[in-house]
Amino acid sequence: MSLPTSSFERLPRQGLLLLAALALGWGFNWPVMKVVLSEVPPLYFRGSCLLLGGLGILAIARAGGGSIRVPRSRWGRLALVTLTNIVGWNVLAIYGVGLLPSGRAALLGYTMPLWSVLLSVWLLGERLTAGRIVALLLGLAGVGVLMGDSLEGMLRAPVGVACMVGAAWSWALGVVLLKRLPVGLSTTALTGWMMVLGGLPMLAVALPLETSRLAWPSFWPAFGVSYNVFVAFMFCYWAWNRIVLMVPVAVSSLSSLVTPLIGVLGGALILGEQPGWREGVAALLILAAVGAVSLKRS
């Protein structure tokens, strides 16, 4: 049985708890990815995590008695949402984070709400209310403050910037297509199939391109791979799809802006990047934006 879409205009309590866990899980994964990429080729890293995580989610769905069978008429839809949400986002993001500081790559990736809000008005007919416009401006202002004087450094790595902006656009389109083209599966089965179908072509391309660079990683990169499989993929992708199907695109997309803030803080804790006053100002702006679209009015 598939989850009804747009059941709420704002995130209910369950959605807020999922959002908090998602922000921590994905936010800390940005510096973790940087550690993994120091020893593991990008396509092998992302493809193997997707495949293992997807098979794990499908096994959980099956063990729980749920159906994982995809209706024959819905395979095309499943392929399209996988191409945008999984393949486009993961391939471009993993190359982008390899070319840019992890926290700054996260910031560029999370310009996604700008594109998704605009696409949702065009493709879904969602209302662009004054509150959502204010929230969008607050959120993007927070991202801009975090970028700060690092913008000049980003421009010295134009390929990395192009990868992350392309990743953000692909993810935004994918979020809208999840609402526009329902596949008719439970959130768990949908997430599992998207990950499996996204991981297989990445591994197929990795075989000729990256096998010569493949070696058994040391402890921390291996730990990062495990973190990606179980936390960043199995849990966080399920939680994200749940939130996307629960509320309008503008609400879910703007709520995701908490994640790059955690990503910058994670970079400070794990990689030694030093936060300053910008992080404090950005935190206030981003939390105000998330509160504006996520919290229920009394």
URRAUR-V978160 format. One record per pair of residues at least 24 apart in sequence whose C-alpha atoms are under 10 Angstrom apart, sorted by the first residue. I is the first residue (numbers start at 1). J is the second residue. If there is no record, write none. Layout:
# URRAUR-V978160
i:I j:J
i:I j:J
This chain:
# URRAUR-V978160
i:1 j:66
i:1 j:67
i:1 j:68
i:1 j:184
i:1 j:185
i:1 j:186
i:1 j:187
i:1 j:189
i:2 j:182
i:2 j:183
i:2 j:184
i:2 j:185
i:2 j:186
i:2 j:187
i:2 j:188
i:2 j:189
i:2 j:190
i:2 j:245
i:3 j:182
i:3 j:184
i:3 j:185
i:3 j:186
i:3 j:187
i:3 j:188
i:3 j:242
i:3 j:245
i:3 j:246
i:4 j:179
i:4 j:182
i:4 j:184
i:4 j:186
i:4 j:245
i:4 j:246
i:4 j:247
i:5 j:178
i:5 j:179
i:5 j:180
i:5 j:182
i:5 j:242
i:5 j:243
i:5 j:244
i:5 j:245
i:5 j:246
i:5 j:247
i:5 j:248
i:6 j:179
i:6 j:243
i:6 j:244
i:6 j:245
i:6 j:246
i:6 j:247
i:6 j:248
i:6 j:249
i:7 j:245
i:7 j:246
i:7 j:247
i:7 j:248
i:8 j:245
i:8 j:246
i:8 j:247
i:8 j:248
i:8 j:251
i:8 j:296
i:9 j:246
i:9 j:247
i:9 j:248
i:9 j:249
i:9 j:250
i:9 j:251
i:9 j:293
i:9 j:294
i:9 j:295
i:9 j:296
i:10 j:246
i:10 j:247
i:10 j:248
i:10 j:250
i:10 j:251
i:10 j:252
i:10 j:291
i:10 j:292
i:10 j:293
i:10 j:294
i:10 j:295
i:10 j:296
i:10 j:297
i:11 j:243
i:11 j:246
i:11 j:247
i:11 j:248
i:11 j:251
i:11 j:252
i:11 j:255
i:11 j:291
i:11 j:293
i:11 j:294
i:11 j:295
i:11 j:296
i:12 j:243
i:12 j:246
i:12 j:247
i:12 j:294
i:12 j:295
i:12 j:296
i:13 j:294
i:13 j:295
i:13 j:296
i:14 j:243
i:15 j:239
i:15 j:240
i:15 j:242
i:15 j:243
i:15 j:244
i:15 j:246
i:15 j:247
i:15 j:252
i:15 j:294
i:16 j:243
i:16 j:255
i:16 j:294
i:16 j:295
i:17 j:239
i:18 j:235
i:18 j:236
i:18 j:238
i:18 j:239
i:18 j:240
i:18 j:242
i:18 j:243
i:19 j:236
i:19 j:239
i:19 j:240
i:19 j:242
i:19 j:243
i:19 j:252
i:19 j:255
i:19 j:256
i:19 j:258
i:19 j:259
i:19 j:294
i:20 j:255
i:20 j:256
i:20 j:258
i:20 j:259
i:21 j:231
i:21 j:235
i:21 j:236
i:21 j:239
i:21 j:259
i:22 j:231
i:22 j:232
i:22 j:235
i:22 j:236
i:22 j:237
i:22 j:238
i:22 j:239
i:22 j:240
i:22 j:243
i:22 j:256
i:22 j:258
i:22 j:259
i:23 j:236
i:23 j:240
i:23 j:255
i:23 j:256
i:23 j:257
i:23 j:258
i:23 j:259
i:23 j:260
i:23 j:261
i:23 j:262
i:23 j:263
i:24 j:231
i:24 j:232
i:24 j:236
i:24 j:258
i:24 j:259
i:24 j:260
i:24 j:261
i:24 j:262
i:24 j:263
i:24 j:266
i:25 j:227
i:25 j:228
i:25 j:231
i:25 j:232
i:25 j:233
i:25 j:235
i:25 j:236
i:25 j:237
i:25 j:259
i:25 j:262
i:25 j:263
i:26 j:106
i:26 j:228
i:26 j:231
i:26 j:232
i:26 j:233
i:26 j:235
i:26 j:236
i:26 j:237
i:26 j:256
i:26 j:258
i:26 j:259
i:26 j:260
i:26 j:262
i:26 j:263
i:27 j:103
i:27 j:106
i:27 j:232
i:27 j:256
i:27 j:257
i:27 j:258
i:27 j:259
i:27 j:260
i:27 j:261
i:27 j:262
i:27 j:263
i:27 j:264
i:27 j:265
i:27 j:266
i:27 j:267
i:28 j:102
i:28 j:103
i:28 j:232
i:28 j:259
i:28 j:260
i:28 j:261
i:28 j:262
i:28 j:263
i:28 j:264
i:28 j:265
i:28 j:266
i:28 j:267
i:28 j:269
i:28 j:270
i:29 j:102
i:29 j:106
i:29 j:224
i:29 j:227
i:29 j:228
i:29 j:231
i:29 j:232
i:29 j:259
i:29 j:262
i:29 j:263
i:29 j:266
i:29 j:267
i:30 j:94
i:30 j:97
i:30 j:101
i:30 j:102
i:30 j:103
i:30 j:104
i:30 j:105
i:30 j:106
i:30 j:232
i:30 j:259
i:30 j:260
i:30 j:262
i:30 j:263
i:30 j:264
i:30 j:266
i:30 j:267
i:30 j:270
i:31 j:97
i:31 j:101
i:31 j:102
i:31 j:103
i:31 j:106
i:31 j:224
i:31 j:263
i:31 j:264
i:31 j:265
i:31 j:266
i:31 j:267
i:31 j:268
i:31 j:269
i:31 j:270
i:31 j:271
i:31 j:273
i:32 j:102
i:32 j:220
i:32 j:221
i:32 j:223
i:32 j:224
i:32 j:225
i:32 j:227
i:32 j:228
i:32 j:263
i:32 j:266
i:32 j:267
i:32 j:270
i:32 j:271
i:33 j:94
i:33 j:97
i:33 j:98
i:33 j:102
i:33 j:221
i:33 j:224
i:33 j:225
i:33 j:227
i:33 j:228
i:34 j:94
i:34 j:97
i:34 j:98
i:34 j:99
i:34 j:100
i:34 j:101
i:34 j:102
i:34 j:103
i:34 j:221
i:34 j:224
i:34 j:267
i:34 j:270
i:34 j:271
i:35 j:98
i:35 j:102
i:35 j:220
i:35 j:221
i:35 j:222
i:35 j:223
i:35 j:224
i:35 j:225
i:35 j:270
i:35 j:271
i:36 j:217
i:36 j:218
i:36 j:219
i:36 j:220
i:36 j:221
i:36 j:222
i:36 j:223
i:36 j:224
i:36 j:225
i:36 j:228
i:37 j:94
i:37 j:95
i:37 j:97
i:37 j:98
i:37 j:217
i:37 j:221
i:37 j:224
i:37 j:225
i:38 j:98
i:38 j:217
i:38 j:221
i:39 j:213
i:39 j:214
i:39 j:215
i:39 j:216
i:39 j:217
i:39 j:218
i:39 j:220
i:39 j:221
i:39 j:222
i:40 j:210
i:40 j:213
i:40 j:214
i:40 j:215
i:40 j:216
i:40 j:217
i:40 j:218
i:40 j:221
i:40 j:222
i:40 j:225
i:41 j:94
i:41 j:206
i:41 j:209
i:41 j:210
i:41 j:211
i:41 j:212
i:41 j:213
i:41 j:214
i:41 j:215
i:42 j:90
i:42 j:91
i:42 j:93
i:42 j:94
i:42 j:95
i:42 j:97
i:42 j:98
i:42 j:202
i:42 j:206
i:42 j:210
i:43 j:90
i:43 j:91
i:43 j:94
i:43 j:95
i:43 j:199
i:43 j:201
i:43 j:202
i:43 j:203
i:43 j:204
i:43 j:205
i:43 j:206
i:43 j:207
i:43 j:209
i:43 j:210
i:44 j:199
i:44 j:202
i:44 j:203
i:44 j:204
i:44 j:205
i:44 j:206
i:44 j:207
i:44 j:209
i:44 j:210
i:44 j:211
i:44 j:214
i:45 j:94
i:45 j:199
i:45 j:202
i:45 j:203
i:45 j:206
i:45 j:214
i:45 j:224
i:45 j:225
i:45 j:228
i:45 j:229
i:46 j:86
i:46 j:87
i:46 j:90
i:46 j:91
i:46 j:94
i:46 j:198
i:46 j:199
i:46 j:202
i:46 j:203
i:46 j:206
i:46 j:225
i:46 j:228
i:46 j:229
i:46 j:233
i:47 j:87
i:47 j:90
i:47 j:91
i:47 j:195
i:47 j:196
i:47 j:197
i:47 j:198
i:47 j:199
i:47 j:200
i:47 j:201
i:47 j:202
i:47 j:203
i:47 j:204
i:47 j:205
i:47 j:206
i:48 j:195
i:48 j:196
i:48 j:199
i:48 j:200
i:48 j:202
i:48 j:203
i:48 j:225
i:48 j:228
i:48 j:229
i:49 j:195
i:49 j:196
i:49 j:199
i:49 j:225
i:49 j:226
i:49 j:227
i:49 j:228
i:49 j:229
i:49 j:230
i:49 j:232
i:49 j:233
i:49 j:234
i:50 j:86
i:50 j:87
i:50 j:90
i:50 j:192
i:50 j:193
i:50 j:194
i:50 j:195
i:50 j:196
i:50 j:197
i:50 j:198
i:50 j:199
i:50 j:200
i:50 j:202
i:50 j:203
i:50 j:228
i:50 j:229
i:50 j:232
i:50 j:233
i:50 j:234
i:51 j:192
i:51 j:193
i:51 j:194
i:51 j:195
i:51 j:196
i:51 j:197
i:51 j:198
i:51 j:199
i:51 j:200
i:51 j:202
i:51 j:203
i:51 j:229
i:51 j:233
i:52 j:192
i:52 j:195
i:52 j:196
i:52 j:199
i:52 j:226
i:52 j:228
i:52 j:229
i:52 j:230
i:52 j:233
i:52 j:234
i:53 j:191
i:53 j:192
i:53 j:195
i:53 j:196
i:53 j:199
i:53 j:226
i:53 j:228
i:53 j:229
i:53 j:230
i:53 j:231
i:53 j:232
i:53 j:233
i:53 j:234
i:53 j:235
i:53 j:237
i:54 j:188
i:54 j:189
i:54 j:190
i:54 j:191
i:54 j:192
i:54 j:193
i:54 j:194
i:54 j:195
i:54 j:196
i:54 j:197
i:54 j:198
i:54 j:199
i:54 j:229
i:54 j:230
i:54 j:233
i:54 j:234
i:54 j:237
i:55 j:192
i:55 j:193
i:55 j:195
i:55 j:196
i:55 j:234
i:56 j:192
i:56 j:196
i:56 j:229
i:56 j:230
i:56 j:233
i:56 j:234
i:57 j:188
i:57 j:189
i:57 j:190
i:57 j:191
i:57 j:192
i:57 j:193
i:57 j:195
i:57 j:196
i:57 j:230
i:57 j:233
i:57 j:234
i:57 j:235
i:57 j:238
i:58 j:188
i:58 j:189
i:58 j:190
i:58 j:191
i:58 j:192
i:58 j:193
i:58 j:195
i:58 j:196
i:58 j:234
i:59 j:188
i:59 j:189
i:59 j:192
i:60 j:188
i:60 j:189
i:60 j:192
i:61 j:186
i:61 j:187
i:61 j:188
i:61 j:189
i:61 j:190
i:61 j:192
i:62 j:188
i:62 j:189
i:66 j:185
i:66 j:186
i:66 j:188
i:66 j:189
i:67 j:185
i:67 j:186
i:67 j:188
i:67 j:189
i:68 j:185
i:68 j:186
i:68 j:188
i:68 j:189
i:68 j:190
i:68 j:192
i:68 j:193
i:69 j:184
i:69 j:185
i:69 j:189
i:69 j:190
i:69 j:193
i:70 j:183
i:70 j:184
i:70 j:185
i:70 j:189
i:70 j:190
i:70 j:193
i:71 j:183
i:71 j:184
i:71 j:185
i:73 j:183
i:74 j:181
i:74 j:182
i:74 j:183
i:74 j:184
i:74 j:185
i:75 j:183
i:76 j:181
i:76 j:183
i:77 j:177
i:77 j:178
i:77 j:180
i:77 j:181
i:77 j:182
i:77 j:183
i:77 j:184
i:78 j:177
i:78 j:178
i:78 j:181
i:78 j:182
i:78 j:183
i:78 j:184
i:78 j:185
i:78 j:190
i:78 j:193
i:78 j:194
i:78 j:197
i:79 j:183
i:79 j:193
i:79 j:194
i:79 j:197
i:79 j:198
i:80 j:174
i:80 j:177
i:80 j:178
i:80 j:181
i:80 j:194
i:81 j:170
i:81 j:171
i:81 j:173
i:81 j:174
i:81 j:175
i:81 j:176
i:81 j:177
i:81 j:178
i:81 j:179
i:81 j:180
i:81 j:181
i:81 j:182
i:81 j:183
i:81 j:190
i:81 j:194
i:81 j:198
i:82 j:171
i:82 j:174
i:82 j:177
i:82 j:178
i:82 j:190
i:82 j:191
i:82 j:193
i:82 j:194
i:82 j:195
i:82 j:196
i:82 j:197
i:82 j:198
i:82 j:199
i:83 j:170
i:83 j:171
i:83 j:174
i:83 j:194
i:83 j:197
i:83 j:198
i:84 j:167
i:84 j:168
i:84 j:169
i:84 j:170
i:84 j:171
i:84 j:172
i:84 j:173
i:84 j:174
i:84 j:175
i:84 j:176
i:84 j:177
i:84 j:178
i:84 j:198
i:85 j:167
i:85 j:168
i:85 j:169
i:85 j:170
i:85 j:171
i:85 j:172
i:85 j:173
i:85 j:174
i:85 j:175
i:85 j:176
i:85 j:177
i:85 j:178
i:85 j:194
i:85 j:195
i:85 j:198
i:86 j:167
i:86 j:170
i:86 j:171
i:86 j:174
i:86 j:191
i:86 j:194
i:86 j:195
i:86 j:196
i:86 j:197
i:86 j:198
i:86 j:199
i:86 j:237
i:87 j:167
i:87 j:170
i:87 j:171
i:87 j:194
i:87 j:195
i:87 j:197
i:87 j:198
i:87 j:199
i:87 j:200
i:87 j:201
i:87 j:202
i:88 j:163
i:88 j:166
i:88 j:167
i:88 j:168
i:88 j:169
i:88 j:170
i:88 j:171
i:88 j:174
i:88 j:198
i:89 j:163
i:89 j:164
i:89 j:165
i:89 j:166
i:89 j:167
i:89 j:168
i:89 j:169
i:89 j:170
i:89 j:171
i:89 j:172
i:89 j:174
i:90 j:164
i:90 j:167
i:90 j:170
i:90 j:171
i:90 j:198
i:90 j:199
i:90 j:202
i:91 j:163
i:91 j:164
i:91 j:167
i:91 j:198
i:91 j:202
i:92 j:160
i:92 j:162
i:92 j:163
i:92 j:164
i:92 j:165
i:92 j:166
i:92 j:167
i:92 j:168
i:92 j:170
i:93 j:160
i:93 j:161
i:93 j:162
i:93 j:163
i:93 j:164
i:93 j:165
i:93 j:166
i:93 j:167
i:93 j:168
i:94 j:160
i:94 j:163
i:94 j:164
i:94 j:167
i:95 j:159
i:95 j:160
i:95 j:161
i:95 j:163
i:95 j:164
i:95 j:167
i:96 j:157
i:96 j:158
i:96 j:159
i:96 j:160
i:96 j:161
i:96 j:162
i:96 j:163
i:96 j:164
i:96 j:165
i:96 j:166
i:96 j:167
i:97 j:160
i:97 j:161
i:97 j:163
i:97 j:164
i:98 j:160
i:99 j:154
i:99 j:157
i:99 j:158
i:99 j:159
i:99 j:160
i:99 j:161
i:99 j:163
i:99 j:164
i:100 j:153
i:100 j:154
i:100 j:156
i:100 j:157
i:100 j:158
i:100 j:159
i:100 j:160
i:100 j:161
i:100 j:164
i:101 j:150
i:101 j:153
i:101 j:154
i:101 j:160
i:101 j:264
i:101 j:267
i:101 j:271
i:101 j:273
i:102 j:260
i:102 j:263
i:102 j:264
i:102 j:266
i:102 j:267
i:102 j:271
i:102 j:273
i:103 j:146
i:103 j:147
i:103 j:260
i:103 j:261
i:103 j:262
i:103 j:263
i:103 j:264
i:103 j:265
i:103 j:266
i:103 j:267
i:103 j:268
i:103 j:271
i:103 j:273
i:104 j:143
i:104 j:146
i:104 j:147
i:104 j:148
i:104 j:150
i:104 j:151
i:104 j:153
i:104 j:154
i:104 j:161
i:104 j:164
i:104 j:260
i:104 j:263
i:104 j:264
i:104 j:267
i:105 j:147
i:105 j:154
i:105 j:160
i:105 j:161
i:105 j:163
i:105 j:164
i:105 j:165
i:105 j:260
i:105 j:263
i:105 j:264
i:106 j:143
i:106 j:164
i:106 j:168
i:106 j:257
i:106 j:259
i:106 j:260
i:106 j:261
i:106 j:262
i:106 j:263
i:106 j:264
i:107 j:140
i:107 j:142
i:107 j:143
i:107 j:144
i:107 j:146
i:107 j:147
i:107 j:164
i:107 j:165
i:107 j:168
i:107 j:257
i:107 j:259
i:107 j:260
i:107 j:261
i:107 j:263
i:107 j:264
i:108 j:143
i:108 j:144
i:108 j:147
i:108 j:154
i:108 j:160
i:108 j:161
i:108 j:162
i:108 j:163
i:108 j:164
i:108 j:165
i:108 j:166
i:108 j:167
i:108 j:168
i:108 j:260
i:109 j:161
i:109 j:163
i:109 j:164
i:109 j:165
i:109 j:166
i:109 j:167
i:109 j:168
i:109 j:169
i:109 j:171
i:109 j:257
i:109 j:260
i:110 j:139
i:110 j:140
i:110 j:143
i:110 j:164
i:110 j:165
i:110 j:167
i:110 j:168
i:110 j:169
i:110 j:171
i:110 j:172
i:110 j:253
i:110 j:254
i:110 j:256
i:110 j:257
i:110 j:258
i:110 j:259
i:110 j:260
i:110 j:261
i:111 j:139
i:111 j:140
i:111 j:143
i:111 j:144
i:111 j:164
i:111 j:165
i:111 j:167
i:111 j:168
i:111 j:169
i:111 j:172
i:111 j:253
i:111 j:254
i:111 j:256
i:111 j:257
i:111 j:260
i:112 j:140
i:112 j:164
i:112 j:165
i:112 j:166
i:112 j:167
i:112 j:168
i:112 j:169
i:112 j:170
i:112 j:171
i:112 j:172
i:112 j:173
i:112 j:175
i:112 j:253
i:112 j:254
i:112 j:256
i:112 j:257
i:113 j:139
i:113 j:140
i:113 j:168
i:113 j:169
i:113 j:171
i:113 j:172
i:113 j:175
i:113 j:249
i:113 j:250
i:113 j:251
i:113 j:252
i:113 j:253
i:113 j:254
i:113 j:255
i:113 j:256
i:113 j:257
i:114 j:139
i:114 j:140
i:114 j:168
i:114 j:169
i:114 j:172
i:114 j:250
i:114 j:253
i:114 j:254
i:115 j:168
i:115 j:169
i:115 j:170
i:115 j:171
i:115 j:172
i:115 j:173
i:115 j:176
i:115 j:250
i:115 j:253
i:116 j:168
i:116 j:169
i:116 j:170
i:116 j:171
i:116 j:172
i:116 j:173
i:116 j:174
i:116 j:175
i:116 j:176
i:116 j:249
i:116 j:250
i:116 j:252
i:116 j:253
i:116 j:254
i:117 j:172
i:117 j:173
i:117 j:175
i:117 j:176
i:117 j:248
i:117 j:249
i:117 j:250
i:117 j:251
i:117 j:252
i:117 j:253
i:117 j:254
i:118 j:172
i:118 j:173
i:118 j:176
i:118 j:249
i:118 j:250
i:119 j:169
i:119 j:172
i:119 j:173
i:119 j:175
i:119 j:176
i:119 j:177
i:119 j:249
i:119 j:250
i:120 j:172
i:120 j:173
i:120 j:175
i:120 j:176
i:120 j:177
i:120 j:179
i:120 j:180
i:120 j:248
i:120 j:249
i:120 j:250
i:121 j:176
i:121 j:249
i:121 j:250
i:122 j:176
i:123 j:173
i:123 j:176
i:123 j:177
i:123 j:179
i:123 j:180
i:124 j:176
i:124 j:177
i:124 j:179
i:124 j:180
i:124 j:248
i:124 j:249
i:126 j:248
i:126 j:249
i:126 j:250
i:127 j:248
i:127 j:250
i:128 j:250
i:129 j:250
i:131 j:289
i:131 j:292
i:131 j:293
i:132 j:250
i:132 j:251
i:132 j:254
i:132 j:289
i:132 j:290
i:132 j:292
i:132 j:293
i:133 j:250
i:133 j:289
i:133 j:293
i:134 j:288
i:134 j:289
i:134 j:292
i:134 j:293
i:135 j:250
i:135 j:251
i:135 j:254
i:135 j:255
i:135 j:285
i:135 j:286
i:135 j:287
i:135 j:288
i:135 j:289
i:135 j:290
i:135 j:291
i:135 j:292
i:135 j:293
i:136 j:250
i:136 j:251
i:136 j:253
i:136 j:254
i:136 j:257
i:136 j:286
i:136 j:289
i:136 j:290
i:136 j:292
i:136 j:293
i:137 j:285
i:137 j:286
i:137 j:289
i:138 j:254
i:138 j:282
i:138 j:284
i:138 j:285
i:138 j:286
i:138 j:287
i:138 j:288
i:138 j:289
i:138 j:290
i:138 j:292
i:139 j:254
i:139 j:255
i:139 j:256
i:139 j:257
i:139 j:258
i:139 j:282
i:139 j:283
i:139 j:284
i:139 j:285
i:139 j:286
i:139 j:287
i:139 j:288
i:139 j:289
i:139 j:290
i:140 j:254
i:140 j:257
i:140 j:282
i:140 j:285
i:140 j:286
i:140 j:289
i:141 j:281
i:141 j:282
i:141 j:285
i:141 j:286
i:141 j:289
i:142 j:257
i:142 j:261
i:142 j:278
i:142 j:279
i:142 j:280
i:142 j:281
i:142 j:282
i:142 j:283
i:142 j:284
i:142 j:285
i:142 j:286
i:142 j:287
i:142 j:288
i:142 j:289
i:143 j:257
i:143 j:260
i:143 j:261
i:143 j:278
i:143 j:279
i:143 j:282
i:143 j:283
i:143 j:285
i:143 j:286
i:144 j:278
i:144 j:282
i:145 j:277
i:145 j:278
i:145 j:279
i:145 j:280
i:145 j:281
i:145 j:282
i:145 j:283
i:145 j:285
i:146 j:260
i:146 j:261
i:146 j:264
i:146 j:275
i:146 j:276
i:146 j:277
i:146 j:278
i:146 j:279
i:146 j:280
i:146 j:281
i:146 j:282
i:146 j:283
i:147 j:278
i:147 j:279
i:147 j:282
i:148 j:278
i:148 j:279
i:171 j:253
i:172 j:249
i:172 j:253
i:175 j:240
i:175 j:241
i:175 j:244
i:175 j:245
i:175 j:249
i:175 j:252
i:175 j:253
i:176 j:244
i:176 j:248
i:176 j:249
i:176 j:250
i:176 j:253
i:178 j:241
i:178 j:244
i:178 j:245
i:178 j:249
i:179 j:244
i:179 j:245
i:179 j:246
i:179 j:247
i:179 j:248
i:179 j:249
i:182 j:245
i:186 j:242
i:187 j:237
i:187 j:238
i:187 j:239
i:187 j:240
i:187 j:241
i:187 j:242
i:187 j:243
i:187 j:245
i:188 j:234
i:188 j:235
i:188 j:237
i:188 j:238
i:188 j:239
i:188 j:241
i:188 j:242
i:189 j:238
i:190 j:238
i:190 j:241
i:191 j:233
i:191 j:234
i:191 j:235
i:191 j:236
i:191 j:237
i:191 j:238
i:191 j:239
i:191 j:240
i:191 j:241
i:191 j:242
i:192 j:233
i:192 j:234
i:192 j:237
i:192 j:238
i:194 j:237
i:195 j:233
i:195 j:234
i:195 j:237
i:247 j:294
i:248 j:293
i:250 j:293
i:250 j:294
i:251 j:289
i:251 j:290
i:251 j:291
i:251 j:292
i:251 j:293
i:251 j:294
i:251 j:295
i:252 j:290
i:252 j:293
i:252 j:294
i:253 j:290
i:253 j:293
i:254 j:286
i:254 j:287
i:254 j:289
i:254 j:290
i:254 j:291
i:254 j:292
i:254 j:293
i:254 j:294
i:255 j:286
i:255 j:287
i:255 j:289
i:255 j:290
i:255 j:291
i:255 j:292
i:255 j:293
i:255 j:294
i:256 j:286
i:256 j:290
i:257 j:283
i:257 j:286
i:257 j:287
i:257 j:289
i:257 j:290
i:258 j:283
i:258 j:286
i:258 j:287
i:258 j:289
i:258 j:290
i:259 j:286
i:260 j:286
i:261 j:286
i:261 j:287
